[in-house]
Amino acid sequence: MTRAEKCYRKSRREFLAAVVAGAAVAALGPGRRGHASPSTKGPTMVTKKIPASGEELPVIGLGTYDTFDVASADEKAPLIEVMRAFIGAGGRVVDSSPMYGRSEGVVGEVLAALGKPKMFLATKVWTTGKRAGEEQMQKSMKLMGADKMDLMQIHNLQDWRTHIQTLRDWKAAGTIRYLGITHYQGGAFSEMEQIIRKEKIDFVQLPYSLGSLEAEKRLLPAAAEHGVAVLVMRPFEKGGLFQRVKDKPLPDWAAELGIASWAQYFLKFIVSHPAVTCAIPATSKTKHLLDNVAAGAAPMPDEAQRKRMASLF
């Protein structure tokens, strides 16, 4: 075993021990209403600034597609543990949508069970028409327990010309803090790029991974050029990336980057891109959550190392 590998294994053990300890402390109970207790904080994740404000966000967030669309108390209980672990690891960004079934309401219930810790909550408007959009967004805020929504996004660009004016008005009124757009298909990238270049938005949410690099061509550069923060959905290609590396060992040099799993390999590649602000993998399992957030710790790959990572795919 090389010296670098020995040092890595020691630091990796210390990191995970701190994450688990932070999650355990979080499980003892919340702090003051509306604020996470300082003692719930685990090891520090790398943060990146939102260009529009300079506010910093941890680079690993939590998505809720499928995973939070549950109904029974037995199904919700593991999600409370996932959120405790997320908060204990320093996580803040939670993303949802009315498209995701019960997810918004479950997020609200889970956070209420934890004493409404201070998070960065994001959701979307997914309907047509000004009035319908306003009603849907008001419902979403109520479901998630947000008096002021941190980020409201136009889901899949649906009726975006109508909703973007509403979001501007709501931002000016202080109802939301940031506005953005999303789409899951590469075929929408051209339109998304034009919106970034012509409209004043704060965030764009898009698919980007080692299995889908199309955003690197124009969309990520446009976001960087115009000061737009980037949230990355589908970092594992719905599990497809794990199938591609099934039964394959990590390369030896991954230890130099503090990588101990393929999930961390995939996530570190994404969040180390200069234009990317935060990746939002979804999970309903605490062990997967802890694995994901570990990818948010330094060191991060530089450009040469990122090219080496991509070369395997």
Secondary structure, DSSP 4 states (H G I P E B T S, - for coil): --HHHHHHHHHHHHHHHHHHHHHHHHHT---STTS--GGG--SPPPEEE-TTT--EEESB-EE-TTTT---SHHHHHHHHHHHHHHHHTT--EEE--GGGTTHHHHHHHHHHHTT----EEEEEE-SSSHHHHHHHHHHHHHHHT-SSEEEEEEGGGTTHHHHHHHHHHHHHHTSEEEEEEE-S-GGGHHHHHHHHHHS--SEEEEE-BTTB-GGGTTHHHHHHHTT-EEEEE-TTGGGHHHHHTTTPPPPGGGGGGT--SHHHHHHHHHHTSTT--EE--B-S-HHHHHHHHHTTSSP---HHHHHHHHHT-
